[in-house]
Amino acid sequence: MEYKLLVGLEVHVQLGLKTKAFCGCKNDFGGIPNSRTCPTCLGLPGALPSINKELISSAILAGHATNSKIKNIIKFDRKHYAYPDLPKGYQISQNDAPICENGFIFIETCSGLKKINIIRIHMEEDSGKSLHLLESENRSYIDFNRSGAPLLEIVSKPDINNGEEAVAYLSALREIFRYLDLSDCNMENGSFRCDVNVNLLINENGVEYKTPISEIKNLNSFKSVKLAIDYEKSRQKEEWILHRRTFESVGKHTMGFDDKKGITVLQRSKETVADYRYIKDPDLPLIKLDDSYIESIKSNRMVELPFDTRVRLKEQYGLSDFDVVTLTADKNLVKYFEEAAIASSDPKRVANWILSEVLSVLNDREMNILDFNLPPSYISELVEFIVNDRVSGKIAKEIFLEMLERNVSSAIIINEKNLAQISDISFIESVVFEVLNENPKSIELYKKGKSHAIKFMMGQIMRKTSGRVNPVLANEILMNKLRDV
């Protein structure tokens, strides 16, 4: 039996707009429960929706970024289902005419680049949030602050074939939306949510079968996405061997994922499109978009996307794959690097400093680059001192720590403390001569082939110069003197 894993993802991105999708309530995370509501997002009789223009422009921008075909006619539909956190009894969404179709993005995997096709992107509103207390209290609460929040749903084709590719796709989408400033894509806050559709394509003696599709919900991290896919692949394989159920006979069902046990759990059979009783929303008009307006969104708001940035950074600065992937994880980090690199003769070393020393500080302080107190010019200046042998790497790290503490440039600290690296040959020769005279036993050990003797004498040279001597030059002079002894 041969089989292939088919995975399609439905990603919900909550947009970071000032107001909700179809009313003027503030669109923010958290706050006092039910403090950001109005008759419209509470579904009260007689309240009419009005379209947030920024919802449409954001969807257009997302369409451009995902190479999608963008529709000129916008239609909104009502998706009916009964749930306590859906006060109207329906969700405003888009059914048969999504604003964007037939897009794609590339993901980077260990096997190279892979194209993932996107079926559609459509606009909709979010539901409220149910808060279930302990069973002993036997009650639940509903917070409608999220009700009506603007969402985009991005639906991929089942082009993903393992958990690693799913995580790579989610990472790529999250990067795109963050670069475009459309969303913070914070999974903990619910602004980036994912449902995973999984089944197997099985080939037995040239005959193909598809297993029932499992739509896995409640995945709250990339790690959970990968674990759920890996588990479901094994479960469906075993189920096929035992029961040979096909998609045609069973269809689709909804699964939950138990993080603690690492297993998927059947929740219910999946509703079909007919179950939702879609109708055009009679309170929202059709909207016609001119081609010029669609193109203006691209020309005015499109930025260089992370995939293109990685290609450019490698070509322009000679950075490694690891360097560019780490830098482009945050567009503000890329900006910081480029502002530092432009003033440096060694951009690769600037990147190394940012990815090691600067990121270490950011991680320790749990802050991002926007909150970092040293401007990019301070980093490029310090790196130039290293490149020009004005300070050693070890001394540079000490200077960096003082820069952080005092918020001053490296030049000020070097001048104040006389920390400039010593490269004067005559001076170094005198120090080497002094060390050799003081350590005849080390010379004898060197002659017997004991390499640790050289390390000891270099340590003495560094001690006598308070670590300021150029180590490469000092080692060269020491070796020359030892050969003459």
Order of alpha helices (4+ residues) and beta strands (2+ residues): beta-alpha-beta-beta-beta-beta-beta-beta-beta-beta-beta-alpha-beta-beta-beta-alpha-alpha-beta-beta-beta-beta-alpha-alpha-alpha-alpha-alpha-alpha-alpha-alpha-alpha-alpha-alpha-alpha-alpha
